[in-house]
Amino acid sequence: MMKLLIYKGLLNWHSNALRSSNTGKAKNREKIALKMRLALLWTSAAVGLIGLLFGFDLIGEALEECFTLLFEFTQEKLETMYRVGFKLNLYHAQMATAYTGFVVLVGLGFIAFKKLLAAFREVQASWVQERDKVQTQWLRQWDNVTCWWDTLDSFNKYSAIIGLTVIAIPLVSILCLVLGKVVAEIL
């Protein structure tokens, strides 16, 4: 009985947290829910930052292990359900579990394909709009830069080129390092 109460309490942690507010007003509940969402957001950002710092070695391995254990647990429970519920022997229960997993994978793949296709179309439409905005801003700013460049004498032109080069080299080096790490993690 005690385990059931604890389990039920864990499932309703969000509603318990909202009920535990002092005044119980809807406004306070909204504030608490907002604070919980912000805490979740900052926690996710911290995990992402730690992952970037460690090259996703630790977090990637932990996530892989968690997903493997989750899939194994689900497979074991599904196999037990087939053996007990449908009175199948071990071989046929394993086959039914495998086919169930395949059907679920195909179904999730189809749903993901539909969602990604819709998202791709939306991104493509917004890309065209943003490209037009950037082109008009680029032309406007390019006119400003050319007017500024024409007012400089040769010494200031050389100084500007050297300054831009000194700024660009570390930025390009950092970009190459980050892209190299991303490609190394993918491969």
C-alpha positions in Angstrom: 0.0 0.0 0.0 2.8 2.4 0.9 4.6 1.7 -2.4 1.4 2.5 -4.3 1.0 5.8 -2.5 4.6 6.7 -3.2 4.3 5.8 -6.8 1.0 7.7 -7.2 2.7 10.7 -5.5 5.6 10.6 -8.0 3.2 10.6 -10.9 1.4 13.6 -9.6 4.5 15.7 -8.6 3.4 18.6 -10.8 -0.1 18.8 -9.3 1.3 18.3 -5.8 3.8 21.2 -6.3 1.0 23.4 -7.5 -1.3 22.5 -4.5 1.5 23.2 -2.0 1.5 26.9 -2.7 0.5 29.1 0.3 -2.3 31.1 -1.2 -3.7 28.6 -3.7 -4.7 31.3 -6.1 -4.5 30.7 -9.9 -2.0 33.5 -10.3 0.5 31.8 -7.9 0.0 28.5 -9.7 0.8 30.1 -13.0 4.0 31.6 -11.4 5.0 28.3 -10.0 4.4 26.6 -13.3 6.4 29.3 -15.1 9.3 28.9 -12.6 9.2 25.1 -13.1 9.4 25.6 -16.9 12.3 28.1 -16.5 14.1 25.7 -14.2 13.7 22.9 -16.8 14.9 25.2 -19.5 18.0 26.3 -17.5 18.7 22.7 -16.5 18.6 21.7 -20.2 20.8 24.5 -21.1 23.3 23.6 -18.4 23.3 19.9 -19.6 23.9 21.1 -23.1 26.8 23.4 -22.1 28.4 20.6 -20.1 28.0 18.4 -23.1 29.7 21.0 -25.3 32.5 21.4 -22.8 33.2 17.6 -22.7 32.5 17.0 -26.3 29.4 15.0 -25.5 31.6 12.1 -24.4 30.0 11.8 -21.0 26.5 12.8 -21.9 26.4 10.9 -25.1 27.5 7.7 -23.4 25.0 8.2 -20.6 22.1 8.8 -23.1 23.1 5.8 -25.2 23.1 3.6 -22.1 19.7 5.0 -20.9 18.1 4.4 -24.3 19.5 0.9 -24.5 18.2 0.0 -21.1 14.8 1.5 -21.9 14.5 -0.5 -25.1 15.7 -3.7 -23.4 13.2 -3.2 -20.6 10.4 -2.5 -23.0 11.3 -5.5 -25.1 11.4 -7.8 -22.0 8.0 -6.5 -20.8 6.4 -6.9 -24.2 7.8 -10.4 -24.5 6.4 -11.3 -21.1 3.0 -9.9 -22.1 3.0 -12.1 -25.2 4.0 -15.2 -23.2 1.5 -14.7 -20.4 -1.3 -12.9 -22.2 -1.4 -14.9 -25.4 0.2 -18.1 -24.1 3.0 -18.1 -26.6 6.1 -20.1 -26.2 9.5 -18.3 -25.9 10.3 -18.5 -29.6 7.0 -17.2 -30.8 6.9 -14.5 -28.2 10.3 -13.2 -29.3 9.2 -13.2 -32.9 6.0 -11.3 -32.0 8.1 -8.8 -30.1 10.4 -8.4 -33.0 7.6 -7.8 -35.5 5.9 -5.4 -33.0 9.1 -3.4 -32.8 9.4 -3.4 -36.6 5.8 -2.1 -37.0 6.3 0.5 -34.4 9.6 1.6 -36.0 7.9 1.9 -39.4 5.0 3.8 -38.0 7.2 6.2 -36.1 9.4 6.6 -39.2 6.3 7.5 -41.3 5.1 10.0 -38.7 8.6 11.5 -38.4 8.8 11.8 -42.2 5.5 13.6 -42.4 6.4 16.0 -39.6 9.9 16.7 -41.1 8.4 17.2 -44.5 6.0 19.8 -43.2 8.8 21.5 -41.2 11.0 21.5 -44.3 8.3 23.2 -46.3 7.8 25.8 -43.6 11.6 26.4 -43.3 11.9 26.7 -47.0 9.2 29.3 -47.3 10.6 31.4 -44.4 14.1 31.0 -45.9 13.0 32.8 -49.1 11.5 35.6 -47.1 14.6 36.0 -44.9 16.9 35.8 -47.9 15.1 38.8 -49.5 15.4 40.8 -46.3 19.1 40.0 -45.9 19.8 41.0 -49.5 18.1 44.4 -49.1 20.0 45.0 -45.8 23.2 43.8 -47.4 22.9 46.2 -50.3 22.1 49.1 -47.9 25.0 48.3 -45.6 27.3 47.8 -48.6 26.6 51.3 -49.7 27.5 52.6 -46.3 30.7 50.6 -46.2 31.8 51.8 -49.6 31.1 55.4 -48.7 33.2 55.0 -45.5 36.0 53.2 -47.4 36.2 55.9 -50.0 36.8 58.5 -47.2 39.8 56.7 -45.9 43.4 57.5 -46.9 45.8 54.6 -47.8 47.3 54.3 -44.2 43.8 53.9 -42.7 42.8 51.4 -45.4 45.9 49.3 -44.6 45.2 49.6 -40.9 41.5 48.5 -41.4 42.6 45.5 -43.5 45.2 44.4 -40.9 42.6 44.9 -38.1 40.0 42.8 -39.9 42.6 40.1 -40.6 43.6 40.0 -36.9 40.0 39.6 -35.9 39.1 37.1 -38.6 42.0 34.6 -38.0 41.0 33.6 -34.4 37.3 33.5 -35.4 37.9 31.2 -38.4 40.2 29.0 -36.2 37.5 28.6 -33.5 34.9 27.9 -36.2 37.2 25.2 -37.8 37.8 23.7 -34.3 34.1 23.5 -33.5 33.2 22.1 -36.9 36.0 19.6 -36.7 34.7 18.4 -33.3 31.2 18.1 -34.6 32.3 16.1 -37.6 34.5 13.9 -35.4 31.5 13.2 -33.1 29.3 12.3 -36.0 31.7 9.9 -37.5 
